[in-house]
Amino acid sequence: MSKNQTLFERAQRVIPGGVNSPVRAFRAVGGTPRFITRGDGAYIYDADGQRYIDYIGSWGPMILGHGHPAVLEAVISAAREGFSYGAPTEREIELAEEILKLVPSMEQVRLVSSGTEATMSAIRLARGATGRSKFIKFEGCYHGHTDALLVKAGSGLATFGHPTSAGVPEEVAQHTLVLEFNHLAQLEEAFLLHGKSLACVIIEPIAGNMNFVRTQVAYMKRLRELCTESGALLVLDEVMTGFRVGLASAQGLYAQLIPGFKPDISVFGKVIGGGMPLAAFGASREIMKHLAPLGGVYQAGTLSGNPVATACGLATLREIQKPGFFEALSAKTRSLVDGLATVAKANGVPFSVDCEGGMFGFFLMDKLPQEYQTVMTTDKARFNQFFHAMLDAGVYLAPALYEAGFVSAAHSEADIEATLAAAAQALR
Ligand SMILES: Cc1ncc(COP(=O)(O)O)c(C=O)c1O
């Protein structure tokens, strides 16, 4: 038995399903999850000593690769000073200033410890600021595991959602309206029916939880207009896209295409923590003044703005602002996805790809899907076969067809070439 198998059996005795977050269990693709012993640059190593080119990057945060020297130094030096105080530190101000400098739609930001916490707090803030209860989310978008966000669409448009998870009461889902991603007519109708009672609309600008699906520009433009007209707040969940698709994040990309575009509330995570538990939400001063201790919307955290996590995030943000960083990362990601498309075409495999900055998606279908239902028509058996062939060849892709992939600054041209060679074998 391999060490991975031994560890998995041992883990399952003491941890439900053997993992601390479900997707790690490989349930979608089958097989034994790899237990990781260390990461170094673009690579992770498992308990059996196998090396993998890592295209998960901890599901997004590791934009510099593993163990970047400047980040490591910042973390070690912060840890020496102390792990946590439960009192404010200058580094929290520095990180807030750094984030605000890069995201002009926000005037203030609150630091928390996870993306789940950040989106949960953003919804509460939107509700507190507007005095309204209802909100819209989209099928296929994931915003963490808060009760009111674990909701699937109701049976008809005018109906509200149903919980997707046991343990979430129907009453908690009754204010969540779930719409199809990129479906303009549905959006118009939802606003006609409920616009004046909506606190907010929360959306992933590029949905990375149904692989990689962009919000269409015309759709985003109309969504912004409808929110403004009805007094609902537009919440962009950039936990995945933030500082990952570009220095200005996804909202910067949309602002280039839609003059004057900006969200009311933004949510960040992953890259801003550089691999440490850190996330944030922010907005204008006008909106943020509703947050405790200034206003009545309560939100708090023992480890919020943790000194070691903020050091890690700050060092990461400083690295990605170096001249040419995103140009180089984007070119690398582009060469990977173009290469995969070429290999697939040569083997007659239906394939489509998209990418932005250091985030990418590929689909075993001819055309890029625009919403969740189409994503889920992917040939699952074929995807799983491809995933395992790549894994056996030392390439670690996301173990589910509905997850995005990530390239880091540490990936070399040789890594990309090795990946394409493995893909050529796997698709043959
Ligand atoms: C877009 C988005 N929002 C929120 C979350 C939740 O973040 P966390 O896992 O840090 O709680 C995720 C996690 O993958 C995410 O992708």
Ligand as a Chemical Component Dictionary entry (heavy atoms), coordinates in Angstrom:
data_LIG
# 
_chem_comp.id                   LIG 
_chem_comp.type                 NON-POLYMER 
_chem_comp.pdbx_formal_charge   0 
_chem_comp.three_letter_code    LIG 
# 
loop_
_chem_comp_atom.comp_id 
_chem_comp_atom.atom_id 
_chem_comp_atom.alt_atom_id 
_chem_comp_atom.type_symbol 
_chem_comp_atom.charge 
_chem_comp_atom.model_Cartn_x 
_chem_comp_atom.model_Cartn_y 
_chem_comp_atom.model_Cartn_z 
_chem_comp_atom.pdbx_ordinal 
LIG C1 C1 C 0 -15.394 33.051 -5.095 1  
LIG C2 C2 C 0 -15.225 32.472 -3.731 2  
LIG N1 N1 N 0 -15.818 33.080 -2.688 3  
LIG C3 C3 C 0 -15.685 32.619 -1.435 4  
LIG C4 C4 C 0 -14.943 31.485 -1.162 5  
LIG C5 C5 C 0 -14.809 30.999 0.236  6  
LIG O1 O1 O 0 -13.517 31.221 0.683  7  
LIG P1 P1 P 0 -12.884 30.330 1.868  8  
LIG O2 O2 O 0 -12.702 28.961 1.324  9  
LIG O3 O3 O 0 -11.604 31.044 2.190  10 
LIG O4 O4 O 0 -13.854 30.372 2.998  11 
LIG C6 C6 C 0 -14.310 30.828 -2.216 12 
LIG C7 C7 C 0 -13.512 29.614 -1.969 13 
LIG O5 O5 O 0 -13.027 28.947 -2.840 14 
LIG C8 C8 C 0 -14.449 31.337 -3.531 15 
LIG O6 O6 O 0 -13.877 30.735 -4.579 16 
# 
loop_
_chem_comp_bond.comp_id 
_chem_comp_bond.atom_id_1 
_chem_comp_bond.atom_id_2 
_chem_comp_bond.value_order 
_chem_comp_bond.pdbx_ordinal 
LIG C1 C2 SING 1  
LIG C2 N1 SING 2  
LIG C2 C8 DOUB 3  
LIG N1 C3 DOUB 4  
LIG C3 C4 SING 5  
LIG C4 C5 SING 6  
LIG C4 C6 DOUB 7  
LIG C5 O1 SING 8  
LIG O1 P1 SING 9  
LIG P1 O2 DOUB 10 
LIG P1 O3 SING 11 
LIG P1 O4 SING 12 
LIG C6 C7 SING 13 
LIG C6 C8 SING 14 
LIG C7 O5 DOUB 15 
LIG C8 O6 SING 16 
# 
